[in-house]
Amino acid sequence: MKVLDRMSLRQLGELRHQIQSEKALAYDQKKDFNSQIDEALLRREEEQILQKVKDCQGKPYHVISRIE
């Protein structure tokens, strides 16, 4: 599942749904695929947070407080 890093959040959600609805996969395989998707989502979230931190450096507090 090397392509997980290139997938959008919507695509990852759809993939998770397809894996859960797939009857040919065993529970252990589904669990493994879901953990890989979770790791990809966590990496993406970490990258977004680090980018926000980088963008906020040197800015006044009132500007940073508006950033979500």
N, CA, C and O atoms as a Maestro MAE file, in Angstrom:
{
 s_m_m2io_version
 :::
 2.0.0
}

f_m_ct {
 s_m_title
 :::
 protein
 m_atom[272] {
  # First column is atom index #
  i_m_mmod_type
  r_m_x_coord
  r_m_y_coord
  r_m_z_coord
  i_m_residue_number
  s_m_chain_name
  s_m_pdb_residue_name
  s_m_pdb_atom_name
  i_m_atomic_number
  :::
  1 25 0.839 -1.186 0.000 1 A "MET " " N  " 7
  2 3 0.000 0.000 0.000 1 A "MET " " CA " 6
  3 2 0.884 1.250 0.000 1 A "MET " " C  " 6
  4 15 0.765 2.126 0.857 1 A "MET " " O  " 8
  5 25 1.755 1.295 -0.971 2 A "LYS " " N  " 7
  6 3 2.683 2.406 -1.082 2 A "LYS " " CA " 6
  7 2 2.001 3.678 -1.555 2 A "LYS " " C  " 6
  8 15 2.558 4.765 -1.401 2 A "LYS " " O  " 8
  9 25 0.829 3.570 -2.117 3 A "VAL " " N  " 7
  10 3 0.149 4.738 -2.686 3 A "VAL " " CA " 6
  11 2 -0.652 5.516 -1.647 3 A "VAL " " C  " 6
  12 15 -1.227 6.553 -1.979 3 A "VAL " " O  " 8
  13 25 -0.707 5.059 -0.423 4 A "LEU " " N  " 7
  14 3 -1.520 5.726 0.599 4 A "LEU " " CA " 6
  15 2 -1.087 7.169 0.819 4 A "LEU " " C  " 6
  16 15 -1.924 8.031 1.086 4 A "LEU " " O  " 8
  17 25 0.199 7.441 0.712 5 A "ASP " " N  " 7
  18 3 0.682 8.798 0.931 5 A "ASP " " CA " 6
  19 2 0.249 9.756 -0.167 5 A "ASP " " C  " 6
  20 15 0.230 10.969 0.040 5 A "ASP " " O  " 8
  21 25 -0.097 9.226 -1.323 6 A "ARG " " N  " 7
  22 3 -0.522 10.081 -2.438 6 A "ARG " " CA " 6
  23 2 -2.039 10.235 -2.512 6 A "ARG " " C  " 6
  24 15 -2.537 11.024 -3.315 6 A "ARG " " O  " 8
  25 25 -2.773 9.502 -1.695 7 A "MET " " N  " 7
  26 3 -4.237 9.549 -1.741 7 A "MET " " CA " 6
  27 2 -4.758 10.723 -0.918 7 A "MET " " C  " 6
  28 15 -4.150 11.131 0.072 7 A "MET " " O  " 8
  29 25 -5.893 11.251 -1.349 8 A "SER " " N  " 7
  30 3 -6.523 12.337 -0.609 8 A "SER " " CA " 6
  31 2 -7.279 11.757 0.591 8 A "SER " " C  " 6
  32 15 -7.441 10.542 0.713 8 A "SER " " O  " 8
  33 25 -7.731 12.641 1.460 9 A "LEU " " N  " 7
  34 3 -8.481 12.195 2.633 9 A "LEU " " CA " 6
  35 2 -9.771 11.482 2.229 9 A "LEU " " C  " 6
  36 15 -10.167 10.494 2.847 9 A "LEU " " O  " 8
  37 25 -10.412 11.992 1.196 10 A "ARG " " N  " 7
  38 3 -11.642 11.368 0.705 10 A "ARG " " CA " 6
  39 2 -11.365 9.972 0.172 10 A "ARG " " C  " 6
  40 15 -12.113 9.034 0.445 10 A "ARG " " O  " 8
  41 25 -10.292 9.842 -0.585 11 A "GLN " " N  " 7
  42 3 -9.930 8.538 -1.140 11 A "GLN " " CA " 6
  43 2 -9.585 7.540 -0.033 11 A "GLN " " C  " 6
  44 15 -9.934 6.363 -0.123 11 A "GLN " " O  " 8
  45 25 -8.904 8.010 1.004 12 A "LEU " " N  " 7
  46 3 -8.587 7.115 2.120 12 A "LEU " " CA " 6
  47 2 -9.854 6.653 2.835 12 A "LEU " " C  " 6
  48 15 -9.955 5.498 3.248 12 A "LEU " " O  " 8
  49 25 -10.811 7.557 2.978 13 A "GLY " " N  " 7
  50 3 -12.082 7.179 3.590 13 A "GLY " " CA " 6
  51 2 -12.842 6.161 2.759 13 A "GLY " " C  " 6
  52 15 -13.411 5.210 3.294 13 A "GLY " " O  " 8
  53 25 -12.848 6.364 1.451 14 A "GLU " " N  " 7
  54 3 -13.521 5.419 0.559 14 A "GLU " " CA " 6
  55 2 -12.830 4.060 0.577 14 A "GLU " " C  " 6
  56 15 -13.492 3.022 0.558 14 A "GLU " " O  " 8
  57 25 -11.512 4.066 0.612 15 A "LEU " " N  " 7
  58 3 -10.764 2.820 0.666 15 A "LEU " " CA " 6
  59 2 -11.072 2.060 1.950 15 A "LEU " " C  " 6
  60 15 -11.248 0.842 1.929 15 A "LEU " " O  " 8
  61 25 -11.136 2.779 3.062 16 A "ARG " " N  " 7
  62 3 -11.471 2.140 4.337 16 A "ARG " " CA " 6
  63 2 -12.867 1.513 4.279 16 A "ARG " " C  " 6
  64 15 -13.078 0.398 4.757 16 A "ARG " " O  " 8
  65 25 -13.803 2.236 3.693 17 A "HIS " " N  " 7
  66 3 -15.165 1.711 3.564 17 A "HIS " " CA " 6
  67 2 -15.185 0.461 2.680 17 A "HIS " " C  " 6
  68 15 -15.858 -0.516 3.005 17 A "HIS " " O  " 8
  69 25 -14.461 0.490 1.579 18 A "GLN " " N  " 7
  70 3 -14.412 -0.672 0.681 18 A "GLN " " CA " 6
  71 2 -13.776 -1.874 1.364 18 A "GLN " " C  " 6
  72 15 -14.225 -3.005 1.178 18 A "GLN " " O  " 8
  73 25 -12.738 -1.637 2.149 19 A "ILE " " N  " 7
  74 3 -12.088 -2.738 2.862 19 A "ILE " " CA " 6
  75 2 -13.039 -3.345 3.881 19 A "ILE " " C  " 6
  76 15 -13.098 -4.566 4.022 19 A "ILE " " O  " 8
  77 25 -13.779 -2.513 4.589 20 A "GLN " " N  " 7
  78 3 -14.714 -3.017 5.596 20 A "GLN " " CA " 6
  79 2 -15.858 -3.797 4.965 20 A "GLN " " C  " 6
  80 15 -16.361 -4.746 5.567 20 A "GLN " " O  " 8
  81 25 -16.272 -3.417 3.775 21 A "SER " " N  " 7
  82 3 -17.401 -4.097 3.139 21 A "SER " " CA " 6
  83 2 -16.977 -5.314 2.326 21 A "SER " " C  " 6
  84 15 -17.826 -6.079 1.868 21 A "SER " " O  " 8
  85 25 -15.670 -5.501 2.143 22 A "GLU " " N  " 7
  86 3 -15.161 -6.640 1.377 22 A "GLU " " CA " 6
  87 2 -15.307 -7.926 2.182 22 A "GLU " " C  " 6
  88 15 -14.769 -8.045 3.283 22 A "GLU " " O  " 8
  89 25 -16.043 -8.890 1.621 23 A "LYS " " N  " 7
  90 3 -16.302 -10.135 2.328 23 A "LYS " " CA " 6
  91 2 -15.189 -11.167 2.128 23 A "LYS " " C  " 6
  92 15 -15.082 -12.113 2.909 23 A "LYS " " O  " 8
  93 25 -14.363 -10.998 1.099 24 A "ALA " " N  " 7
  94 3 -13.309 -11.967 0.808 24 A "ALA " " CA " 6
  95 2 -12.103 -11.812 1.734 24 A "ALA " " C  " 6
  96 15 -11.298 -12.735 1.853 24 A "ALA " " O  " 8
  97 25 -11.967 -10.655 2.391 25 A "LEU " " N  " 7
  98 3 -10.826 -10.426 3.270 25 A "LEU " " CA " 6
  99 2 -11.109 -10.948 4.677 25 A "LEU " " C  " 6
  100 15 -12.216 -10.805 5.196 25 A "LEU " " O  " 8
  101 25 -10.111 -11.542 5.268 26 A "ALA " " N  " 7
  102 3 -10.230 -12.013 6.652 26 A "ALA " " CA " 6
  103 2 -10.125 -10.816 7.596 26 A "ALA " " C  " 6
  104 15 -9.662 -9.742 7.213 26 A "ALA " " O  " 8
  105 25 -10.563 -11.025 8.830 27 A "TYR " " N  " 7
  106 3 -10.552 -9.961 9.834 27 A "TYR " " CA " 6
  107 2 -9.136 -9.420 10.044 27 A "TYR " " C  " 6
  108 15 -8.939 -8.210 10.155 27 A "TYR " " O  " 8
  109 25 -8.154 -10.323 10.099 28 A "ASP " " N  " 7
  110 3 -6.769 -9.900 10.313 28 A "ASP " " CA " 6
  111 2 -6.262 -9.029 9.169 28 A "ASP " " C  " 6
  112 15 -5.535 -8.063 9.401 28 A "ASP " " O  " 8
  113 25 -6.639 -9.362 7.942 29 A "GLN " " N  " 7
  114 3 -6.228 -8.555 6.798 29 A "GLN " " CA " 6
  115 2 -6.879 -7.181 6.855 29 A "GLN " " C  " 6
  116 15 -6.233 -6.166 6.592 29 A "GLN " " O  " 8
  117 25 -8.160 -7.155 7.200 30 A "LYS " " N  " 7
  118 3 -8.848 -5.867 7.314 30 A "LYS " " CA " 6
  119 2 -8.203 -5.009 8.393 30 A "LYS " " C  " 6
  120 15 -8.019 -3.805 8.217 30 A "LYS " " O  " 8
  121 25 -7.862 -5.640 9.508 31 A "LYS " " N  " 7
  122 3 -7.233 -4.926 10.608 31 A "LYS " " CA " 6
  123 2 -5.880 -4.354 10.177 31 A "LYS " " C  " 6
  124 15 -5.547 -3.218 10.515 31 A "LYS " " O  " 8
  125 25 -5.109 -5.137 9.435 32 A "ASP " " N  " 7
  126 3 -3.815 -4.684 8.943 32 A "ASP " " CA " 6
  127 2 -3.964 -3.513 7.980 32 A "ASP " " C  " 6
  128 15 -3.240 -2.523 8.088 32 A "ASP " " O  " 8
  129 25 -4.900 -3.620 7.040 33 A "PHE " " N  " 7
  130 3 -5.123 -2.527 6.080 33 A "PHE " " CA " 6
  131 2 -5.603 -1.266 6.784 33 A "PHE " " C  " 6
  132 15 -5.172 -0.162 6.450 33 A "PHE " " O  " 8
  133 25 -6.495 -1.426 7.758 34 A "ASN " " N  " 7
  134 3 -6.990 -0.263 8.498 34 A "ASN " " CA " 6
  135 2 -5.873 0.412 9.289 34 A "ASN " " C  " 6
  136 15 -5.832 1.639 9.380 34 A "ASN " " O  " 8
  137 25 -4.976 -0.374 9.856 35 A "SER " " N  " 7
  138 3 -3.864 0.226 10.598 35 A "SER " " CA " 6
  139 2 -2.940 0.991 9.646 35 A "SER " " C  " 6
  140 15 -2.397 2.031 10.020 35 A "SER " " O  " 8
  141 25 -2.757 0.494 8.437 36 A "GLN " " N  " 7
  142 3 -1.941 1.212 7.452 36 A "GLN " " CA " 6
  143 2 -2.605 2.527 7.053 36 A "GLN " " C  " 6
  144 15 -1.934 3.547 6.895 36 A "GLN " " O  " 8
  145 25 -3.920 2.495 6.894 37 A "ILE " " N  " 7
  146 3 -4.650 3.727 6.560 37 A "ILE " " CA " 6
  147 2 -4.554 4.714 7.715 37 A "ILE " " C  " 6
  148 15 -4.360 5.909 7.489 37 A "ILE " " O  " 8
  149 25 -4.688 4.232 8.956 38 A "ASP " " N  " 7
  150 3 -4.567 5.106 10.123 38 A "ASP " " CA " 6
  151 2 -3.189 5.755 10.188 38 A "ASP " " C  " 6
  152 15 -3.074 6.942 10.493 38 A "ASP " " O  " 8
  153 25 -2.149 4.985 9.904 39 A "GLU " " N  " 7
  154 3 -0.795 5.534 9.904 39 A "GLU " " CA " 6
  155 2 -0.644 6.608 8.833 39 A "GLU " " C  " 6
  156 15 -0.002 7.632 9.071 39 A "GLU " " O  " 8
  157 25 -1.219 6.389 7.677 40 A "ALA " " N  " 7
  158 3 -1.143 7.385 6.607 40 A "ALA " " CA " 6
  159 2 -1.881 8.662 7.009 40 A "ALA " " C  " 6
  160 15 -1.409 9.764 6.730 40 A "ALA " " O  " 8
  161 25 -3.021 8.520 7.654 41 A "LEU " " N  " 7
  162 3 -3.772 9.689 8.107 41 A "LEU " " CA " 6
  163 2 -3.001 10.452 9.186 41 A "LEU " " C  " 6
  164 15 -2.986 11.683 9.187 41 A "LEU " " O  " 8
  165 25 -2.368 9.728 10.093 42 A "LEU " " N  " 7
  166 3 -1.584 10.383 11.138 42 A "LEU " " CA " 6
  167 2 -0.376 11.113 10.553 42 A "LEU " " C  " 6
  168 15 -0.047 12.215 10.992 42 A "LEU " " O  " 8
  169 25 0.281 10.510 9.575 43 A "ARG " " N  " 7
  170 3 1.407 11.180 8.919 43 A "ARG " " CA " 6
  171 2 0.952 12.457 8.233 43 A "ARG " " C  " 6
  172 15 1.621 13.488 8.314 43 A "ARG " " O  " 8
  173 25 -0.194 12.387 7.553 44 A "ARG " " N  " 7
  174 3 -0.714 13.568 6.861 44 A "ARG " " CA " 6
  175 2 -1.067 14.666 7.864 44 A "ARG " " C  " 6
  176 15 -0.781 15.839 7.624 44 A "ARG " " O  " 8
  177 25 -1.685 14.295 8.981 45 A "GLU " " N  " 7
  178 3 -2.047 15.277 10.001 45 A "GLU " " CA " 6
  179 2 -0.789 15.894 10.619 45 A "GLU " " C  " 6
  180 15 -0.745 17.098 10.870 45 A "GLU " " O  " 8
  181 25 0.222 15.076 10.861 46 A "GLU " " N  " 7
  182 3 1.471 15.581 11.415 46 A "GLU " " CA " 6
  183 2 2.123 16.563 10.455 46 A "GLU " " C  " 6
  184 15 2.624 17.603 10.884 46 A "GLU " " O  " 8
  185 25 2.126 16.254 9.173 47 A "GLU " " N  " 7
  186 3 2.694 17.162 8.179 47 A "GLU " " CA " 6
  187 2 1.947 18.488 8.155 47 A "GLU " " C  " 6
  188 15 2.567 19.545 8.034 47 A "GLU " " O  " 8
  189 25 0.618 18.444 8.270 48 A "GLN " " N  " 7
  190 3 -0.178 19.670 8.272 48 A "GLN " " CA " 6
  191 2 0.132 20.520 9.499 48 A "GLN " " C  " 6
  192 15 0.248 21.742 9.400 48 A "GLN " " O  " 8
  193 25 0.265 19.877 10.648 49 A "ILE " " N  " 7
  194 3 0.564 20.621 11.875 49 A "ILE " " CA " 6
  195 2 1.945 21.249 11.798 49 A "ILE " " C  " 6
  196 15 2.123 22.409 12.170 49 A "ILE " " O  " 8
  197 25 2.925 20.489 11.318 50 A "LEU " " N  " 7
  198 3 4.274 21.032 11.186 50 A "LEU " " CA " 6
  199 2 4.304 22.196 10.199 50 A "LEU " " C  " 6
  200 15 5.042 23.158 10.406 50 A "LEU " " O  " 8
  201 25 3.514 22.121 9.133 51 A "GLN " " N  " 7
  202 3 3.441 23.219 8.175 51 A "GLN " " CA " 6
  203 2 2.829 24.457 8.822 51 A "GLN " " C  " 6
  204 15 3.290 25.573 8.582 51 A "GLN " " O  " 8
  205 25 1.791 24.268 9.641 52 A "LYS " " N  " 7
  206 3 1.176 25.404 10.339 52 A "LYS " " CA " 6
  207 2 2.159 26.043 11.307 52 A "LYS " " C  " 6
  208 15 2.227 27.268 11.411 52 A "LYS " " O  " 8
  209 25 2.923 25.211 12.016 53 A "VAL " " N  " 7
  210 3 3.921 25.740 12.943 53 A "VAL " " CA " 6
  211 2 4.965 26.546 12.179 53 A "VAL " " C  " 6
  212 15 5.358 27.632 12.606 53 A "VAL " " O  " 8
  213 25 5.402 26.016 11.063 54 A "LYS " " N  " 7
  214 3 6.406 26.705 10.243 54 A "LYS " " CA " 6
  215 2 5.856 28.042 9.737 54 A "LYS " " C  " 6
  216 15 6.564 29.048 9.734 54 A "LYS " " O  " 8
  217 25 4.595 28.046 9.310 55 A "ASP " " N  " 7
  218 3 3.981 29.266 8.795 55 A "ASP " " CA " 6
  219 2 3.761 30.316 9.883 55 A "ASP " " C  " 6
  220 15 3.730 31.511 9.588 55 A "ASP " " O  " 8
  221 25 3.609 29.888 11.133 56 A "CYS " " N  " 7
  222 3 3.300 30.810 12.229 56 A "CYS " " CA " 6
  223 2 4.534 31.410 12.893 56 A "CYS " " C  " 6
  224 15 4.413 32.356 13.671 56 A "CYS " " O  " 8
  225 25 5.684 30.894 12.609 57 A "GLN " " N  " 7
  226 3 6.892 31.401 13.251 57 A "GLN " " CA " 6
  227 2 7.119 32.851 12.876 57 A "GLN " " C  " 6
  228 15 7.107 33.223 11.703 57 A "GLN " " O  " 8
  229 25 7.330 33.668 13.915 58 A "GLY " " N  " 7
  230 3 7.615 35.083 13.707 58 A "GLY " " CA " 6
  231 2 6.388 35.949 13.550 58 A "GLY " " C  " 6
  232 15 6.518 37.157 13.352 58 A "GLY " " O  " 8
  233 25 5.200 35.376 13.631 59 A "LYS " " N  " 7
  234 3 3.982 36.173 13.482 59 A "LYS " " CA " 6
  235 2 3.457 36.545 14.869 59 A "LYS " " C  " 6
  236 15 3.679 35.811 15.832 59 A "LYS " " O  " 8
  237 25 2.769 37.668 14.976 60 A "PRO " " N  " 7
  238 3 2.204 38.069 16.270 60 A "PRO " " CA " 6
  239 2 1.065 37.131 16.708 60 A "PRO " " C  " 6
  240 15 0.446 36.445 15.894 60 A "PRO " " O  " 8
  241 25 0.820 37.130 18.015 61 A "TYR " " N  " 7
  242 3 -0.155 36.211 18.589 61 A "TYR " " CA " 6
  243 2 -1.552 36.400 18.002 61 A "TYR " " C  " 6
  244 15 -2.238 35.409 17.753 61 A "TYR " " O  " 8
  245 25 -1.993 37.626 17.776 62 A "HIS " " N  " 7
  246 3 -3.352 37.848 17.282 62 A "HIS " " CA " 6
  247 2 -3.548 37.246 15.886 62 A "HIS " " C  " 6
  248 15 -4.670 36.888 15.527 62 A "HIS " " O  " 8
  249 25 -2.502 37.133 15.113 63 A "VAL " " N  " 7
  250 3 -2.596 36.492 13.788 63 A "VAL " " CA " 6
  251 2 -2.642 34.981 13.946 63 A "VAL " " C  " 6
  252 15 -3.409 34.296 13.269 63 A "VAL " " O  " 8
  253 25 -1.810 34.469 14.849 64 A "ILE " " N  " 7
  254 3 -1.758 33.027 15.077 64 A "ILE " " CA " 6
  255 2 -3.056 32.510 15.701 64 A "ILE " " C  " 6
  256 15 -3.479 31.391 15.409 64 A "ILE " " O  " 8
  257 25 -3.683 33.307 16.548 65 A "SER " " N  " 7
  258 3 -4.897 32.853 17.225 65 A "SER " " CA " 6
  259 2 -6.058 32.616 16.265 65 A "SER " " C  " 6
  260 15 -6.998 31.900 16.610 65 A "SER " " O  " 8
  261 25 -6.015 33.204 15.061 66 A "ARG " " N  " 7
  262 3 -7.066 33.010 14.083 66 A "ARG " " CA " 6
  263 2 -6.851 31.770 13.237 66 A "ARG " " C  " 6
  264 15 -7.766 31.358 12.523 66 A "ARG " " O  " 8
  265 25 -5.688 31.165 13.288 67 A "ILE " " N  " 7
  266 3 -5.365 30.000 12.483 67 A "ILE " " CA " 6
  267 2 -5.884 28.755 13.169 67 A "ILE " " C  " 6
  268 15 -5.646 28.552 14.359 67 A "ILE " " O  " 8
  269 25 -6.589 27.922 12.427 68 A "GLU " " N  " 7
  270 3 -7.125 26.674 12.994 68 A "GLU " " CA " 6
  271 2 -6.338 25.511 12.501 68 A "GLU " " C  " 6
  272 15 -6.630 24.371 12.863 68 A "GLU " " O  " 8
  :::
 }
 m_bond[271] {
  # First column is bond index #
  i_m_from
  i_m_to
  i_m_order
  :::
  1 1 2 1
  2 2 3 1
  3 3 4 2
  4 3 5 1
  5 5 6 1
  6 6 7 1
  7 7 8 2
  8 7 9 1
  9 9 10 1
  10 10 11 1
  11 11 12 2
  12 11 13 1
  13 13 14 1
  14 14 15 1
  15 15 16 2
  16 15 17 1
  17 17 18 1
  18 18 19 1
  19 19 20 2
  20 19 21 1
  21 21 22 1
  22 22 23 1
  23 23 24 2
  24 23 25 1
  25 25 26 1
  26 26 27 1
  27 27 28 2
  28 27 29 1
  29 29 30 1
  30 30 31 1
  31 31 32 2
  32 31 33 1
  33 33 34 1
  34 34 35 1
  35 35 36 2
  36 35 37 1
  37 37 38 1
  38 38 39 1
  39 39 40 2
  40 39 41 1
  41 41 42 1
  42 42 43 1
  43 43 44 2
  44 43 45 1
  45 45 46 1
  46 46 47 1
  47 47 48 2
  48 47 49 1
  49 49 50 1
  50 50 51 1
  51 51 52 2
  52 51 53 1
  53 53 54 1
  54 54 55 1
  55 55 56 2
  56 55 57 1
  57 57 58 1
  58 58 59 1
  59 59 60 2
  60 59 61 1
  61 61 62 1
  62 62 63 1
  63 63 64 2
  64 63 65 1
  65 65 66 1
  66 66 67 1
  67 67 68 2
  68 67 69 1
  69 69 70 1
  70 70 71 1
  71 71 72 2
  72 71 73 1
  73 73 74 1
  74 74 75 1
  75 75 76 2
  76 75 77 1
  77 77 78 1
  78 78 79 1
  79 79 80 2
  80 79 81 1
  81 81 82 1
  82 82 83 1
  83 83 84 2
  84 83 85 1
  85 85 86 1
  86 86 87 1
  87 87 88 2
  88 87 89 1
  89 89 90 1
  90 90 91 1
  91 91 92 2
  92 91 93 1
  93 93 94 1
  94 94 95 1
  95 95 96 2
  96 95 97 1
  97 97 98 1
  98 98 99 1
  99 99 100 2
  100 99 101 1
  101 101 102 1
  102 102 103 1
  103 103 104 2
  104 103 105 1
  105 105 106 1
  106 106 107 1
  107 107 108 2
  108 107 109 1
  109 109 110 1
  110 110 111 1
  111 111 112 2
  112 111 113 1
  113 113 114 1
  114 114 115 1
  115 115 116 2
  116 115 117 1
  117 117 118 1
  118 118 119 1
  119 119 120 2
  120 119 121 1
  121 121 122 1
  122 122 123 1
  123 123 124 2
  124 123 125 1
  125 125 126 1
  126 126 127 1
  127 127 128 2
  128 127 129 1
  129 129 130 1
  130 130 131 1
  131 131 132 2
  132 131 133 1
  133 133 134 1
  134 134 135 1
  135 135 136 2
  136 135 137 1
  137 137 138 1
  138 138 139 1
  139 139 140 2
  140 139 141 1
  141 141 142 1
  142 142 143 1
  143 143 144 2
  144 143 145 1
  145 145 146 1
  146 146 147 1
  147 147 148 2
  148 147 149 1
  149 149 150 1
  150 150 151 1
  151 151 152 2
  152 151 153 1
  153 153 154 1
  154 154 155 1
  155 155 156 2
  156 155 157 1
  157 157 158 1
  158 158 159 1
  159 159 160 2
  160 159 161 1
  161 161 162 1
  162 162 163 1
  163 163 164 2
  164 163 165 1
  165 165 166 1
  166 166 167 1
  167 167 168 2
  168 167 169 1
  169 169 170 1
  170 170 171 1
  171 171 172 2
  172 171 173 1
  173 173 174 1
  174 174 175 1
  175 175 176 2
  176 175 177 1
  177 177 178 1
  178 178 179 1
  179 179 180 2
  180 179 181 1
  181 181 182 1
  182 182 183 1
  183 183 184 2
  184 183 185 1
  185 185 186 1
  186 186 187 1
  187 187 188 2
  188 187 189 1
  189 189 190 1
  190 190 191 1
  191 191 192 2
  192 191 193 1
  193 193 194 1
  194 194 195 1
  195 195 196 2
  196 195 197 1
  197 197 198 1
  198 198 199 1
  199 199 200 2
  200 199 201 1
  201 201 202 1
  202 202 203 1
  203 203 204 2
  204 203 205 1
  205 205 206 1
  206 206 207 1
  207 207 208 2
  208 207 209 1
  209 209 210 1
  210 210 211 1
  211 211 212 2
  212 211 213 1
  213 213 214 1
  214 214 215 1
  215 215 216 2
  216 215 217 1
  217 217 218 1
  218 218 219 1
  219 219 220 2
  220 219 221 1
  221 221 222 1
  222 222 223 1
  223 223 224 2
  224 223 225 1
  225 225 226 1
  226 226 227 1
  227 227 228 2
  228 227 229 1
  229 229 230 1
  230 230 231 1
  231 231 232 2
  232 231 233 1
  233 233 234 1
  234 234 235 1
  235 235 236 2
  236 235 237 1
  237 237 238 1
  238 238 239 1
  239 239 240 2
  240 239 241 1
  241 241 242 1
  242 242 243 1
  243 243 244 2
  244 243 245 1
  245 245 246 1
  246 246 247 1
  247 247 248 2
  248 247 249 1
  249 249 250 1
  250 250 251 1
  251 251 252 2
  252 251 253 1
  253 253 254 1
  254 254 255 1
  255 255 256 2
  256 255 257 1
  257 257 258 1
  258 258 259 1
  259 259 260 2
  260 259 261 1
  261 261 262 1
  262 262 263 1
  263 263 264 2
  264 263 265 1
  265 265 266 1
  266 266 267 1
  267 267 268 2
  268 267 269 1
  269 269 270 1
  270 270 271 1
  271 271 272 2
  :::
 }
}
